Amino acid sequence: MTYRIVNSGTDRESWLEARTHGVTATDVARLASGGASVIEAIKAEKVGMGRRFETRATRHGHDREPIIAAYAADAFALAPSTALLASAARPEHMATPDMLGANTVGEIKTTVHDWTSIADVPKRYHDQMQWEMYVAEATRCFLIYEPHEGFVPIYPDPRHFIIPRDDDRISELITIADEFMASDAEPDPDAAELDALLNAYADAEEMAAPMLRRRDEARAAIEEFLHGQPRKFPGTRALLTRSADGTRRTFQPTKLRDDHPDLYDAYTVEAPVKGRLTISLRGSDDRHNQ
């Protein structure tokens, strides 16, 4: 055994405290995809200034993990684990794989995405698994994942990919982790809380996206069925109204400004405008219990 067990994980509070003394797989995955604000947020979390949010997605992951782990234990001879591990050579480099086996780690995910290839798996998950393999001195990782719709599993059994160890990427992640440890960035509790709130937002967005896509597909199918014809139809659960195609007169303020700038200015007044909040997700992402 080339790693050591820092904390058994049986007591969550002591497990969380032990994680503050190093860089974990979750930390390094966040650092690899984030910028200076993420560094400040993680620094704050390390000194107890962060805030943890639980969402329905994370609760679902917690509830399903023992069931998925039981399947993986039988199918792949992996043992469930809650232990926080540290690299023997670099004890500040830590990870908590969900499962352990001979030269193998296992990572459990619940997801709204039905991944069909390894390339579909978000980059942050790949980085998390590479770090776990590095800390545990494993050569491969079983990614055992359970796609669901509305928190109902799609398949009778979880699905899986085998992720090979990538020493080149691990070397890059070690550099990222060491730069974080050496950074003199100040802990920022606002950054920590805002990042947690954004994670909660991303959870909700990820959960909603498949349902909204199905809604839009159904709407498109209805539009195609109607062939552009006007129709009223009181259905069992919804009332449909499709108006006839036509034209309408549209005011063009830009043309007025260009053709009659004095008149445009005479009828233009200053008015208060609320700032716009824009949130863009960093690719697809699903939350888990770490």
C-alpha positions in Angstrom: 0.0 0.0 0.0 1.6 3.2 -1.1 -1.0 5.6 0.2 -2.0 6.3 3.8 -5.5 6.7 5.2 -5.9 10.2 6.8 -9.5 9.8 7.9 -11.9 6.9 7.8 -14.8 9.1 6.7 -17.2 7.6 9.2 -17.7 11.0 10.8 -18.4 13.6 8.2 -17.4 16.6 10.2 -13.9 15.2 11.0 -13.6 14.1 7.4 -14.4 17.6 6.1 -11.9 19.0 8.6 -9.1 16.6 7.5 -9.7 17.7 3.8 -8.8 21.3 4.7 -5.1 20.3 5.1 -4.5 19.4 1.5 -5.7 19.5 -2.1 -8.4 16.9 -2.8 -9.7 15.5 -6.1 -12.7 17.8 -6.0 -10.4 20.8 -5.3 -8.0 20.0 -8.2 -10.9 19.5 -10.6 -12.3 22.9 -9.7 -8.9 24.6 -9.9 -8.2 23.1 -13.3 -11.4 24.7 -14.7 -11.6 27.9 -12.7 -9.7 31.1 -12.3 -8.5 33.3 -9.5 -11.9 33.6 -7.9 -12.0 29.8 -7.5 -8.6 29.9 -5.8 -9.9 32.5 -3.4 -13.0 30.5 -2.8 -11.2 27.3 -2.0 -8.7 29.2 0.2 -11.7 30.4 2.2 -13.2 26.9 2.4 -9.9 25.6 3.7 -10.1 28.0 6.7 -13.7 27.3 7.4 -15.1 30.5 5.7 -17.1 28.6 3.1 -20.7 27.6 3.1 -22.1 24.2 2.0 -25.4 24.0 0.0 -27.3 20.8 -0.3 -29.5 20.5 -3.4 -32.0 17.9 -4.6 -29.3 16.6 -7.0 -26.8 16.1 -4.2 -29.4 14.4 -2.0 -30.3 12.1 -4.9 -26.6 11.2 -5.3 -26.3 10.4 -1.6 -29.4 8.3 -1.6 -28.4 6.3 -4.7 -24.7 5.8 -3.9 -25.1 2.8 -1.6 -27.3 1.1 -4.2 -24.9 1.8 -7.1 -21.9 0.7 -4.9 -23.6 -2.6 -4.1 -24.0 -3.2 -7.8 -20.3 -2.3 -8.5 -19.1 -4.5 -5.7 -20.7 -7.5 -7.2 -20.0 -6.6 -10.8 -16.4 -5.4 -10.5 -15.1 -6.6 -7.2 -14.8 -3.1 -5.8 -15.2 -2.3 -2.1 -17.1 0.8 -1.0 -14.9 3.3 0.7 -15.4 6.6 2.6 -11.7 7.0 3.6 -9.7 10.1 2.8 -6.4 8.9 1.3 -3.1 10.8 1.1 -0.3 10.2 -1.3 2.6 8.5 0.4 5.1 10.9 -1.2 3.0 14.0 -1.0 0.6 13.8 2.0 -1.0 17.1 1.1 -2.4 15.5 -2.0 -5.6 13.8 -1.0 -8.6 12.0 -2.5 -11.7 10.0 -1.4 -12.5 7.5 -4.1 -16.0 6.0 -3.8 -14.6 2.5 -4.2 -11.3 0.7 -4.0 -9.9 -2.5 -5.7 -6.7 -4.0 -6.8 -4.8 -1.2 -8.6 -8.3 0.3 -9.2 -10.5 3.0 -7.9 -14.2 3.5 -8.5 -16.1 6.7 -8.9 -19.9 6.8 -8.7 -22.0 9.5 -10.4 -25.7 10.1 -10.9 -26.4 12.2 -13.9 -29.2 13.5 -16.2 -27.0 12.8 -19.2 -27.0 9.4 -20.8 -23.3 9.4 -21.8 -22.6 7.1 -24.8 -18.8 7.4 -24.8 -15.9 8.4 -22.5 -15.6 11.7 -24.4 -19.1 12.7 -23.2 -18.0 12.7 -19.6 -17.3 16.3 -18.4 -13.6 17.2 -18.2 -13.8 18.0 -14.5 -14.8 14.4 -13.8 -11.9 13.2 -15.8 -9.6 15.4 -13.7 -11.1 14.2 -10.5 -10.6 10.5 -11.5 -7.1 11.1 -12.6 -6.2 12.7 -9.2 -7.8 9.7 -7.4 -5.8 7.3 -9.4 -2.6 9.3 -8.7 -3.2 9.4 -4.9 -4.3 5.7 -4.7 -1.5 4.6 -7.0 -4.2 3.0 -9.3 -3.8 2.2 -13.0 -7.5 2.5 -13.9 -10.8 3.9 -12.6 -14.3 2.4 -13.0 -16.7 5.3 -13.6 -20.0 3.8 -12.5 -22.8 6.1 -13.5 -26.6 6.0 -13.3 -28.5 8.2 -15.8 -31.9 9.4 -14.6 -34.9 11.4 -15.7 -36.6 13.3 -13.0 -34.6 11.3 -10.4 -35.9 8.0 -11.8 -33.1 5.7 -13.2 -33.4 5.1 -16.9 -31.8 1.7 -16.9 -32.3 -1.4 -14.6 -28.6 -1.3 -13.8 -25.9 1.4 -13.7 -23.6 1.8 -16.6 -19.8 2.2 -16.6 -16.7 3.2 -18.4 -13.1 2.2 -17.6 -10.9 5.2 -17.5 -7.2 4.6 -17.9 -4.5 6.4 -16.0 -3.0 9.4 -17.8 0.3 10.3 -16.2 0.7 13.4 -18.5 -2.5 14.9 -17.2 -1.7 13.9 -13.6 1.6 15.8 -13.9 -0.4 18.9 -15.1 -2.8 18.5 -12.1 0.1 18.2 -9.7 1.5 21.5 -11.0 -2.0 23.1 -10.6 -2.3 21.8 -7.0 1.2 22.9 -6.1 0.6 26.4 -7.5 -2.5 26.6 -5.4 -0.7 25.5 -2.2 2.0 28.1 -2.9 -0.4 30.9 -3.8 -0.6 33.9 -1.6 -4.2 34.6 -2.6 -6.3 35.8 0.3 -9.3 33.7 1.3 -12.5 35.4 0.1 -15.7 34.3 1.9 -17.8 36.1 -0.7 -16.1 34.1 -3.5 -16.7 30.9 -1.5 -20.4 31.6 -1.0 -21.0 32.8 -4.5 -19.3 29.7 -6.0 -21.5 27.5 -3.8 -24.6 29.4 -5.0 -23.5 29.0 -8.6 -23.1 25.3 -8.0 -26.7 25.2 -6.8 -27.8 27.1 -9.8 -25.9 24.7 -12.1 -27.6 21.8 -10.4 -31.0 23.3 -11.1 -30.0 24.1 -14.7 -28.7 20.6 -15.4 -31.8 19.0 -13.9 -34.1 21.3 -16.0 -32.3 21.1 -19.3 -33.5 17.6 -20.4 -37.1 18.3 -19.5 -37.0 21.6 -21.3 -35.5 19.9 -24.4 -38.3 17.3 -24.3 -40.8 20.1 -24.0 -39.4 22.0 -27.0 -39.3 18.8 -29.1 -43.0 18.2 -28.3 -43.8 21.7 -29.2 -42.0 21.4 -32.5 -43.8 18.1 -33.2 -47.2 19.9 -32.6 -46.2 22.7 -34.9 -45.2 20.3 -37.6 -48.5 18.4 -37.2 -50.6 21.6 -37.6 -48.7 22.6 -40.8 -49.0 26.2 -39.9 -52.8 26.2 -39.9 -54.9 28.0 -37.2 -56.4 25.7 -34.6 -58.0 25.6 -31.2 -58.0 22.3 -29.4 -58.9 21.7 -25.7 -56.8 18.7 -24.9 -56.9 16.5 -21.8 -54.1 18.4 -20.0 -53.5 21.4 -22.1 -55.3 23.9 -24.2 -53.8 24.6 -27.7 -54.3 27.8 -29.6 -52.5 28.3 -32.9 -53.2 31.7 -34.6 -53.0 32.2 -38.3 -49.8 33.4 -40.0 -49.9 37.0 -41.0 -48.1 40.3 -40.9 -47.9 43.2 -38.5 -46.5 46.7 -38.5 -43.3 47.1 -36.6 -41.8 50.3 -35.3 -38.1 50.6 -36.2 -36.3 52.9 -33.8 -32.9 52.4 -35.4 -34.3 53.6 -38.8 -35.8 56.7 -37.1 -32.6 57.5 -35.4 -30.6 57.2 -38.6 -33.1 59.2 -40.8 -34.2 61.8 -38.3 -31.7 62.1 -35.4 -33.0 65.4 -34.1 -36.5 64.0 -33.8 -35.2 60.8 -32.3 -33.3 62.7 -29.6 -36.3 64.9 -28.9 -38.3 61.9 -27.9 -35.6 60.0 -26.1 -35.4 60.2 -22.3 -33.1 58.7 -19.7 -34.6 55.9 -17.7 -33.3 53.7 -14.9 -32.3 50.2 -16.2 -31.7 47.3 -13.9 -28.4 45.5 -14.5 -28.6 42.1 -16.3 -27.4 38.9 -14.6 -25.8 36.5 -17.0 -24.7 33.0 -15.9 -23.0 30.7 -18.3 -22.3 27.1 -17.3 -18.8 25.7 -17.9 -20.0 22.8 -20.1 -22.2 20.0 -18.8 -21.9 19.1 -15.1 -23.5 17.0 -12.6 -23.1 17.2 -8.9 -22.1 14.4 -6.6 -21.5 14.0 -2.9 -18.0 15.6 -2.7 
